[in-house]
Amino acid sequence: MGVTVWGGGLKKGHPVTQRKDTGATPPNLGTPPGARSNGELAADSAEGEKDQEIGSIVHDFKNVLSAIRGFASVIGEDLPAGDQTRDDVEQILIAVDRGAQLAQRLLAWRGRAPGPLAGVPIEIPLERSIGRTMPQPQRFVTVLVVEDDDLVRTMTARVLRRDGYTVVEAEDAASAAARAADPTLRIDLLLVDIGLPTANGLELVELLQDRWPAAQVLYMSAFGRTVLAEQGIRPGPGFLEKPFAPITLLERIEIMLTPLRP
């Protein structure tokens, strides 16, 4: 997202006179009232680029935290009760929570320029519970996971499969469209990352719902909440903010699928 530049321009009523070209360097006539100097505009541009870069780093950092939280939870669930390693896993999850809070503090520190990955400081719920990621019976429900981050997509698919879901994976909009071209494929729930690299997740869902109109939709994102609100996405049962715990993912999907059950 570029920086908006407010041009100074000539104001109505100010006379314009032509000056003979003498080859001499023209005098510094100063900045018109209300206009911004080139230095100020350059500073704003640099600040905007810095904010955008910070937002991008935080976005990727939260994806990494999602993967760590998910895989650690799966490992902890496989350990027997009383195993000291379960306590070590809990410490990993505590560290993930601290990382998520640091990410939000970094977004808050960015200051005044709300770039495309803008965010606001919020309370991050602690999700250290290992809870329910043990293998479950087949659910006869198929979930299409569209996520460009390989770590997050692999973790999410593994958690869902352990809980009995059939999972179809897509790393981008093009591969999701290819899945939609399969006339034999039935999808019950679309789990779609909003910030895909070549397409907006919201627009992709509209296309996918043409193919599967009855499919429920659960969005996930590491974007800040400000930009999501601007796109009509607000916290609720249809949105999952990264980094999320596997138990949170499973509970949210159950909520989304409840209308499908008798």
QUIPE-V323336 format. One record per backbone hydrogen bond with DSSP energy under -0.5 kcal/mol. CO is the residue of the C=O (numbers start at 1). NH is the residue of the N-H. E is the energy in kcal/mol with one decimal. If there is no record, write none. Layout:
((CO | NH | E) (CO | NH | E))
This chain:
((4 | 6 | -0.6) (5 | 7 | -0.9) (11 | 14 | -2.0) (13 | 15 | -0.6) (15 | 17 | -0.5) (20 | 22 | -0.9) (27 | 29 | -0.9) (32 | 35 | -2.2) (37 | 41 | -2.4) (38 | 42 | -2.7) (39 | 43 | -2.2) (40 | 44 | -2.5) (41 | 45 | -2.4) (42 | 46 | -2.5) (43 | 47 | -2.5) (44 | 48 | -2.6) (45 | 49 | -2.2) (46 | 50 | -2.2) (47 | 51 | -2.5) (48 | 52 | -2.3) (49 | 53 | -2.3) (50 | 54 | -2.5) (51 | 55 | -2.5) (52 | 56 | -2.2) (53 | 57 | -2.3) (54 | 58 | -2.6) (55 | 59 | -2.3) (56 | 60 | -2.1) (57 | 61 | -2.6) (58 | 62 | -2.5) (59 | 63 | -1.4) (60 | 64 | -2.0) (61 | 65 | -2.3) (62 | 66 | -1.9) (63 | 67 | -1.9) (64 | 68 | -2.5) (65 | 69 | -2.7) (66 | 70 | -2.4) (67 | 71 | -2.6) (68 | 72 | -2.3) (69 | 73 | -1.9) (70 | 74 | -2.0) (71 | 75 | -2.4) (72 | 76 | -2.6) (73 | 77 | -2.1) (74 | 78 | -1.3) (75 | 79 | -0.6) (76 | 79 | -0.9) (80 | 83 | -1.9) (83 | 86 | -1.6) (83 | 87 | -0.7) (84 | 87 | -0.7) (84 | 88 | -1.3) (85 | 89 | -2.3) (86 | 90 | -2.1) (87 | 91 | -1.7) (88 | 92 | -1.7) (89 | 93 | -2.2) (90 | 94 | -2.2) (91 | 95 | -2.1) (92 | 96 | -1.9) (93 | 97 | -2.1) (94 | 98 | -2.1) (95 | 99 | -2.2) (96 | 100 | -2.4) (97 | 101 | -2.0) (98 | 102 | -2.2) (99 | 103 | -2.1) (100 | 104 | -1.8) (101 | 105 | -2.1) (102 | 106 | -2.3) (103 | 107 | -1.9) (104 | 108 | -2.2) (105 | 109 | -2.0) (106 | 110 | -0.9) (107 | 110 | -0.5) (108 | 111 | -0.9) (112 | 114 | -0.9) (113 | 115 | -1.5) (115 | 118 | -1.6) (118 | 227 | -0.9) (123 | 125 | -0.6) (141 | 166 | -2.7) (142 | 188 | -2.5) (142 | 189 | -1.5) (143 | 145 | -0.7) (143 | 168 | -2.8) (144 | 146 | -0.6) (144 | 191 | -2.9) (145 | 147 | -0.7) (145 | 170 | -2.3) (146 | 193 | -2.6) (148 | 150 | -0.6) (149 | 153 | -2.7) (150 | 154 | -2.6) (151 | 155 | -2.4) (152 | 156 | -2.8) (153 | 157 | -2.5) (154 | 158 | -2.2) (155 | 159 | -2.4) (156 | 160 | -2.2) (157 | 161 | -2.5) (158 | 162 | -2.3) (159 | 163 | -1.2) (160 | 165 | -2.4) (161 | 164 | -1.7) (162 | 136 | -2.6) (164 | 139 | -3.1) (164 | 140 | -0.6) (166 | 143 | -3.0) (168 | 145 | -2.8) (170 | 147 | -2.1) (172 | 176 | -1.9) (173 | 177 | -2.4) (174 | 178 | -1.9) (175 | 179 | -1.9) (176 | 180 | -2.0) (177 | 181 | -1.0) (179 | 182 | -1.5) (181 | 183 | -0.8) (182 | 185 | -1.2) (188 | 216 | -2.5) (189 | 144 | -2.5) (189 | 191 | -0.6) (190 | 192 | -0.7) (190 | 218 | -3.1) (191 | 146 | -2.8) (192 | 220 | -2.1) (194 | 196 | -1.2) (194 | 201 | -2.6) (199 | 196 | -0.6) (200 | 204 | -2.3) (201 | 205 | -2.1) (202 | 206 | -1.5) (203 | 207 | -1.6) (204 | 208 | -2.6) (205 | 209 | -2.6) (206 | 210 | -0.7) (207 | 210 | -0.7) (207 | 211 | -0.8) (208 | 211 | -0.6) (208 | 212 | -2.7) (212 | 215 | -1.6) (216 | 190 | -3.3) (218 | 192 | -1.7) (219 | 240 | -2.2) (220 | 194 | -2.2) (221 | 242 | -2.6) (224 | 228 | -1.3) (225 | 229 | -2.4) (226 | 230 | -1.7) (227 | 231 | -0.9) (228 | 231 | -0.6) (228 | 233 | -3.0) (229 | 232 | -1.4) (232 | 234 | -0.6) (236 | 239 | -1.8) (238 | 219 | -2.1) (240 | 221 | -1.6) (245 | 249 | -2.1) (246 | 250 | -2.7) (247 | 251 | -2.4) (248 | 252 | -2.4) (249 | 253 | -2.2) (250 | 254 | -2.1) (251 | 255 | -1.8) (252 | 256 | -2.1) (253 | 257 | -2.1) (254 | 258 | -0.9) (255 | 258 | -0.7) (257 | 260 | -1.6) (257 | 261 | -0.6) (258 | 261 | -1.6))
